[in-house]
Amino acid sequence: MLERVDVKKDYRLAHEPATATVLQTLLEAEHQEDTEQSSSSSGNSSPSKKGTVKRGPSAKNGQNGNTAQNMEELKDASIHHTALKLTEDIKAMKIYGSLYKTVQKLACSPEVDKDDMKHTLEEAIKANGLETEIRNIIFHLIRNTVKSDTKSPIAPSDPLYYLRRAGVQWERRVRKSLNSMCCEAKTQLLGQSRVATDREEILSKWDELSNYQIDLTNYRPVYAPKDLLDVLLSLKGPVKQDETEYRKYLRYSSQQVASKLQLIQSFFSFLPKWEFSHISLPVKNLFELRVHFSELLRNDNSGGISEWAVTCQKILKTRHAPLCQQALKKAITPPPLRGALWAYVLGSQVEAHHNEHWEKLKHSVLTTESIVDKLVFKDVQLTATNDDRYFVFEDVLYQIMLCFSRDTEISQMIQSEFSNSAKLKQYEGPACGFVPFHGICMLAAPFCYLYDNPVSLYFTFRAFYVRYCHRLTTINTHPQGIVSLCLLFEKLLQTHEPQLWSHFRELQIQPIRVVFKWLMRAFSGHLPPEQLLVLWDLILGYDSLEILSLFALIILSFRRESLMQVATLENIEAILSDLSSVKVLPLIQLTLSRD
């Protein structure tokens, strides 16, 4: 069942005994070939030495055959050890128990012949749809095995050392702020038992938590998008790029450059400069984005929306996750089918163990109160409750976010820089592993349009957050982290909208300040829900957050004329405040199709 799995090379394979033997054989064969070639070439210019054998065509063919055979053995060993690793990972999953029992029942069924156990059991697994389930599990295991940006301690020699260290310092800072808030409120971060009356009240109002009275006067969000942006804009590498450029033209010492930097900057103001240009992270250009999102330009939907809905229903019947992901790339997902498609792509279909886990989280909310509960209520009231498109979901958002803050599995799934820090115990954090920020509930709010069942809503949102959103709220070196997305936006703007870029520079307004809130919340709360879900279809379909930076550029580009006529940040934000008329798919297709 693993023959079609696309397996990537794993660095562990070189340390496996069987693979090491194959590698050794291959290296010896190559060494022997090099030696013989050297001997043969030296024999052409001097008398042959005793024991030297000149190779003919047949010898070469034999050697090539051995090399090809060794390569096949290496490939087989790689697949074998990867299969073993996946098997161990599956055994550690909660779903393994039910999966194993199902296979046991099949093995005892009349469909399986004991005289031909292997073949008939495989056929029974295929016939009962279990093969697809196993393939989906393997798909998600390979896709979600995202290694931490750095597993080893941060080395000062790393060119991105300052960025990685800034990520640790930022995590420490927000945790310290939360701990200080706990001291002010004279409460414990990890919570304390609820009194019986409070427990009964919250249980009786579980489905209408908006009626649960709680004093939030002295509570405030720990941090907002603006706070993270200020830290990002203050990041400086070991050597400033502009100072390096200036030294090429003027023979100043480092001290002279520092003292005369302002004069030199004005003199060389014509030099291109991005706010994040000193960060050496690779980002795509527009051509590479066109290639990545090329399927958006295919006009192969001649059958119309109704026919595509029928196709999506057929795809859902296959229950095959990669096919569901491919369907989302069109960005014309029928709304009634979107929730099911997302669940297959994220691997969040509700099983028995999900219901059990939800009940444990709910029990924790009912029995223990925490300062994070106040932050959750405060955040929902400041954001979703005041939004005409999400206020009706206030009650379910309380449920989701209260359970979310207590979910220890999230911290296990998200490996951050801070989790490897020696000072982790100095500032404790919530059970989920991170400190909630102002607007975090807006990342969950769009899922309320997809699911009526809070359990389905919770686990799909959790999977979406773990795979994508957590990189938008931390300082990291990931290619799709918030730093890379900011750099991508600025390079696209400077390259493809130079007039607008120059206008921002003349006004001394950093363009990233205008769009950062869009990026950090993935446009939630800014786009209408129906358009936001289309944008998130593309995130899931192409498994990429880069569409956020591209779409931010598109919005500024299509409102360029209005932006060019204003001269203050307040007026710029006023022009960009209403995105209700924005249509995601047509604008992206138009931009990608331009020369």
N, C-alpha and C positions, 0 to 999 in steps of 0.2 A: 504493500500500500504506500510505500515511500518512494516508488521509482520515479514519480513525477514531481517530487518536491525539489524546488530550486534551492540548493544548499550553498551557502557561502563558506569560504575558507575560514577556519577557526584557528586562532593562534595556538590553541592547546594541542593541536594535532601533532606538532613537531615533537611534543614531549611524550606522546604515546609510544610504548615499546614497539608495537607492530609497525606503525607508520615510520618510526625512526629507522627500523631495519630496511624498509623499502627505500627511504631517502638515502641511506648509506649505500645500498646497492646501486641506486641511480647515480650517485656521485662517483662511485668507483668506476662505473661504466664510462661516464664522461671523462674521468681522469685517464682511463686506459685509452680512450679514443684520442685525446689530446697528445698522449705520449707517443702513440703509434704514428699520428700525423707528423709530429716533430721528428721522429726517427726516419719516416719516409722522406720528408723534405730534405733532411741532412744527407740521406743516402744518394740523393740526386746530384750532389756537388762533391761527394767524397766516396771512397770505397765503402762498401757495406760492412758494418761491424758484425762480429759473430753473434748470432742469436737474433739479429734483426730480420723481421719478416715484412716484406712489402705487401701492402693490402691491395687486393684487386677489387673490382666492382662487387663481387659476391660477398667479400668480407665486409664491405661498407653496408651492403644491404642487410647482412646479418646483424651488424651492430645497430643499425637503425631499427631493425625489428626488435632487438632487445630493449632499446630505449623506449620504443612505443609500448612494449609489454610492461615495462616498469612504470611508465606513466599511467597505464590502465590500472595496474596494481595500486598505485598511489591514489588514484581517483576512487577505486573501490574501498580502500582503507579509509579515505576521508569520509565517504558516504556512510560506511559502517560505523565509525566512531561518532559521527554526527547523529546517526539514528539511535545509538546507545544513549547519547546525551539527551536527546529528545524524549526517549523512553523514561529516563530517570526524572525529567521535568514533569512529564505527564503523571507519573506515579505520585509526585508531590502535590498535585492539584486536588482541589476538593471534589471535582467532578469524577476523579478516577474511580472512586468506590462504586458509583452507579454504572459507570462505563464497564467496569470489570464484571459486575453482576449481570449486565445485559449480555456480554460475551459468553459468560458461563451458561446462561439460559439457552443461548443459541447453540452452544456446543452440545447441550443435552436434548435439543429438539430433533425431530425426524428429518429436518433438512440436512443434517450433518451425518455423514457416513463414517463410522469409526475406523473402517478400513482405509479411508482416504480423508483423514481428518483435516489436513492442511488445505487441500483444494476445496473441499465442500464447505469448510468453515469460512474461507475467504468469500465464496459465492454467497453464503448465507448473510455475511456481513454486508456485502454489496446490496443484496436484495432487500434487506431491512433498513437501508439508509444509514447504517452505522458508519460506513466508509466515509461518507460526506462529513459526518460529525467529526471523525478522527482527522480528516484532512483540514477541516476548519480549525481544530485545536492546534495542529502543527503550524498552520498559516499564522495564527495569532502568536504562537510561541516564538517563531522566527522573527516576526515583525516587531514584537514587543520586547525582545531581548536587546534593549537599548542600553549600552554600557554607559556608565558615568563619564562625564567629560574628562575626569582624571581619577583613576582608582588609586594611583600612587600619591604620596605626599607632593605638595606643590614645590617644584624646584625653581630656585631663583634664576637658573640659566634658561628657563622656558621663556620665549619671546612674549608670550601672553601671561607671564607670571603676574604682572600688575592687575590684569583683568580678572584672573582667577582669584587673586587675593581680595580684590574689591568685592567679588561675589560673597566671599566668606565674611568680610567686614559688614556688608549690607545685611546679611542674615543675622549676624550678631547684633547689629544695631536695632533691627525691628524686634528681635526677641528681648533685647534689653528694655526697649520702650514698653513692651507688653508686661514685662516683669515689674517695671516701675509703676505701671498702672495698677497692677495687683497690690503693690505696697500702699499706694494712695488709697485704694478701696478697702485695704485690710482684708484681703481675701487670698485664697490659694489658687494658683494657676490651674492645677490639675483638678480642682473642684472639691466640693464637699457635699455631704448627703443632704438631700432636700428634706424639709420637715414634712410630716404626714399630710398636713392640710394643703401645702403647696403641691405635693405629689398628686393628691386627689384632684386638685383644680386643673393642673396641666393635663392630666389624663382625661378629664371630662371635656376639656376644650381642645383636645388634640386635633380635631378636624376643623377647628375655627380658632386657631391660635392668635388671630388678630384681636380677639376679645380677651386674651390673657394680659392682665395688667402688670406692667413692670416699669420701674422707675429708671429712666435712661438719661436723666438730667446731667449727671457727672461723667458720662461716657462719651468718647469720641473715637473715630477711626484711628487705628495705629498709624497708618500711612495711606496716602493717596497716590494716583499716577504721577502727579506733579513732583512729589518727593523723590520717587525713583528716577524721574527724568533729570532732576537737578543733580543727582549723584552720577548719572551716566554722562552728563555734559561736563562734569568736573574730572572725568577720567583722563589721565595723562600717561603716556608711555614713558619708558626710560629716557628716550631722547625725542624731543618735540620735532615733528616733521618740518614745521616752518623754520625753526632755528637751523636745522640741517640745510634747508634750501638756501637760507640767507648766507650761510658760511661759504656756499659755493661762489657767491658773487662778491662778498665783502670779506676782507681779511681781518676779521675781528676775533678776539679770543672769546671764550665762553662767558667771561665776566663782562666784556664789552657788549656782547650780544644781549645779555640779560639787562644791562643798564640802558641800552638804546633800542630795545625790542619794539617799543611803540613806534619810533621813527622808522625803523626798518619795515615794519608791517605796513605802514601807510605807503612807503615807497614801493613795496612789492605787492600792493593790493591786487594787481592784475593776475597774480598767480592763483590757479585754481585751489580752492580749499573747501573741504567738507568738515563738518563738526566732528565726525567720527573717522576721518581719514587716517589718523595715526594708529588706528586699530587694524592690525594685519589679519583680518578675517576675510576669507574668500566669499564673494557674493556673485550672483548671476548678473549678466547684462540683459538687455531687452531681447536680443536674439536668442539667448539661451532660455529665456522665459517663454518665448514663442515655441521653441522646440518642446519644452516641458509640457506646455498646455496646448499642444498642437491639435489635439482631438476636439477642442472647442470650436475649431474652424471648419470641421467637417460638416457638410450639409447633407447628412444621410438620414434625416428624419422625415422623409417624404410622406410617411403614413399619417403624420399628425399626432397630436397629444393623445387621442383616444387609443390609437394603435400602440403607442409607446407604453400606455398604462397596461395594456394587455401583455406586452412583452415583459414589463416589470413584474407582473403577477406570475408569469412563467418562471422568471428568474428566482423569485421568492420560493416557488415550489421546489426548486433544486436545492435550496438552503445552502448554496455554495458561496462562501464569503467573498472570494476574489471576483466572482461574477457580479455580486451586489456592489462591490466597489467600482467595478467597471461601469455599471449602470449610472452611478452618481456623477461620472465625468461629463455627462451630457448637460447637467444642471437644469433639466426639465423634469425633475422627479415629481410624480403625482403626489400631492400632499397626503392622501390617505395611506400611501405606501411608504412614506419617508421614514417613519419611526421604525418599521420592521427592517428596512434596508440598512439604516444606521446601526441597529442592534447587531445585525450579522457582520457588518464591517468592523465594528468595535468589539465583537465577541461578548456582548452584554445580554444575550437572551437569558431570561430569568429561569433559573433552575431551583430545585428544592433548597440547596445550600444558600442561595441568595435570599430567599424568604427567611431562613433561619438567621442569617447575618443581619438583615434589616430589623428583625424583632429584638436582637441583642442591642443594636444601636438605639432603638426606640426605648428599650428598658433602661439604658444608660442615661438617656435624656430625662426619663421620668424619675430616676432615683438620685441623680447627681446634678448639681448646678455648678456652672463655671462662669468665669468672667467672659469667656468667649461667647457664651449665650447672649450676653448683653450686646456684644459687638455684632452678633448676627441680627438681632432684633433692630439694632440701630441702623445697620447697613440696609436691610430690607425697607425700613421706613424712609430712609433718605433717598433711595433709588427706585425700586420697583413700585412701592406704594404711590409714589408721585408720578409714575409713568402711566399715561392713559392706556397703553397697550399691554401692560403687565400687572396692573393693580388688582385685577380679578384673581390673580394667582398668589396673592399675599400669603394665604394660609398654607398652601402646599410648599411654598418657598421656605417658610419657617421650618417645616418638617424636614425638608431636604437638607438645608444648611445646618440645622442643629445636629442631625445625624452625621453629616459630612465632617463636621469639626471633631467628631469622636472616633472616626474610622481609622484605626491604627494600620490597616492594610494599605492605606494610601502612602504612608511614610515608608512602608516596605517596598512599594512599587516605584517610588520616586527616589532615585539616588542623587543627592545633591552634593555640591562641594562641601557644604557645612557639615554634612553627616560624617565626613572624614576628618573633621577638625578636632584637634585635641581638646579644644575648649567648649565642646558641645554641652557638657554638663553645667557649664557656668551659667548659661541662660536657658532655662527649660522652655519648651514650646508646647503648643497644643498637641493632642494625641494624633492628629492627622499629619503632623510633621512640619507645618508651616503656619505662619501668622496671617489671618485673613486681612485683606485690604479693603479700602473703600470702593465698592462696586463689584465685589466678588460674586454677589448673588445674581448679578446680571449675566454671568456666564452660565448660570443654571436656568434662568428665566425662559429662554427660547425653547427649552425642552418641554415646557408646560404645554406648548402647542402640539406636541407629538404624542404624548402619553396621558391617559386617564389614570393609570395605575401608578401610584407614587413609587412603588418598588422598581418597576421598569424605568421610570424617569430617573430614579436615583442612580442605578447602576450604569445606564447609558451616559448620563452626565459625568459620573465618576471616571468612566473609561475615557471620555473625551478630554476631561481635565488632565488626567494622568498622561495621556499621549501628547497633548498639544499645549493646553493653557498654562500649565505650571512654568513653561519656559518663557512666558510673557511677563512673569512677575519676579523673575530672578535675574541677577547679573551672571551670565554664563557665556561660554564660547561655542555653544551649539550653532550649527549652520542656520537653524531656524529659531534661534533664541531672539530675545528682544533687541539685543545689541546688533546682531546681524540684520534684523529687519529694519532697524533705524538706518544703518549704513546703506542697505539696499535702496531704501526710499530716497535718501539724499543723493546717491549716485545717479539714480534714474531721473530725479528732478533736475539735477545740474546738467545732465547729458541731453535730455530730451525736452526740457522746458527752460533753456538758458535765460530767456527774457524774464520769466517769472522768478527764476533763481536770483537773477541780478536785482530784481525789484525788492525781493526780501532782504538781500544784502545791503542795498542802499538804505532801507528802512531800519537796518540793524535788528531784524527780527529773525530768529532762528526758525526755519521752516518746520523742523521736527516738533517744535512746541505746538504747532497747529494741529498735527495729526497724531501725536503720541497717544492721546486718550483713545483714539480709534484703534490703534494697534494693540494696546495693552488689554482692551476689552473685546478685541476681535470684532469691532463695530457693533456689538450688542448695546442696545439702548440708543443707537444713532441711526441705524437703518430700520425701516419698517420690518416687522417680523417675517413677512413673506419673502422679502428680498434678502434679509439676513440669512434665512434658512437656505436660500439658493447659494449664497456665498459659502456657507458652511458645507453644503454639498460638495463644493469644489475642494475645500480643505480635506474632506474625507476621501473624495474620489482620487485626488492626486497626492494624497498624504503629504501635504505641504502647506505651511503657513505663509509662504512667499506671496501668495495671492493677496494677502492683506496689504503689503507694501505697494504692490502693483496697483491695487484698487485705490489706495490713498493718492497715488500719483494721478490716476485717471480722474478722480473727483476734482483735484486742483487744476488739472489741465482743462477740463470742460467748463470750469468757472474762472478761467484765466482773465477774460475781459473785465469781469466785475472786480477781481482781486487787484488788477493793475490800476484801478481807479481809486483805491483807498490807501491810507497811509498809516493806519494804526492797527495794533494787534486786536483791539476790541472790534473794529469794523471788519477785519478779516474773519474773526470768529463768528461774527453775525452773519456774514455771507455763507459760511459753511455750517451754520447751526441747523439748518433745515435740510435734511436729506430725504424727505418723504417722496420726492419726485424721481429719485435715482432708481434706475433699472440696472441691476447688476450684470446680467448676461449680455445684453446688447452692447453695453459700454466696454466690457472686457473683450468681446469679439471684435468690435470696431478697432480698438487699440492694437490688438494682436495682429490684425490683418493689414494695418498700415505699413507702408514701406519705410 
